[in-house]
Amino acid sequence: HLLTDIPRSDISHGFRSDHSYVSLTIQGTSITPGKGYWKLNNSHLLQDEFKNDIRNIISDTMNSSFDSYRGVWDTIKFKVKDYAIRFGKKLNKVRGEEKSAIESEIERIKRIPDFMTDSRLRKQYFDNEIKLNSIIDQEVKGIITRSRIQWVEEGERSTKYFYGLEKSNGKKKSINKLINHNSEILYDQNEISNHVVEFYQALYRSTNPTNQDIDNYLINCCPNTLDSALSDELDEEISISEMD
């Protein structure tokens, strides 16, 4: 497979040596990361607006007409996910605008000559610093969660480290090769993606069985059952000796 990633190679005469040297141009495979798994940001649960809207989503969905409880549950999960994503984007936008405004205000104050000698400006400067640190702490908590770090020293805030760790974990989740049902090894990212989608679509595709089909399956699958004696014994109350 490595040969497919070497677009050019050459053997050249060595300078002042009886050995030749080999030069290679190695080209890595371009990987376009997907969206990955969605995870609920638990910090949203601290927002009253989020909790109230989720309650309304569940209530409105429960009052709708569905053929089964599974349909209700799947619809609730889809709506909650969709709303949580939109809520998170809105929150990030507001937080980003607030961060930019605070940074601009801090820079404005710092450009004023001898601002530290003015008690009013000094208070404004430190108040904005506290607000900015609070926003950055929230950002770092999100980065730490996504990077799945197991320990963080209290007061430690190495933002660059956690950004790098998050990016590194993203690369580890990439699939570089995959064996398909024909025992063929796939290296191309488009082929791998298409195969994964087709595999799980076939695996979870519903055949829409009828009630008769389900009854026939349950009758013919011959599950292991208890005999009547053992069944009656298990239905009895637990004795003191058994608890010892």
Beta strands, then each sheet from edge to edge (+ up, - down):
strand 1: 8-13
strand 2: 20-25
strand 3: 178-179
strand 4: 185-186
sheet 1: 1+ 2-
sheet 2: 3+ 4-
end
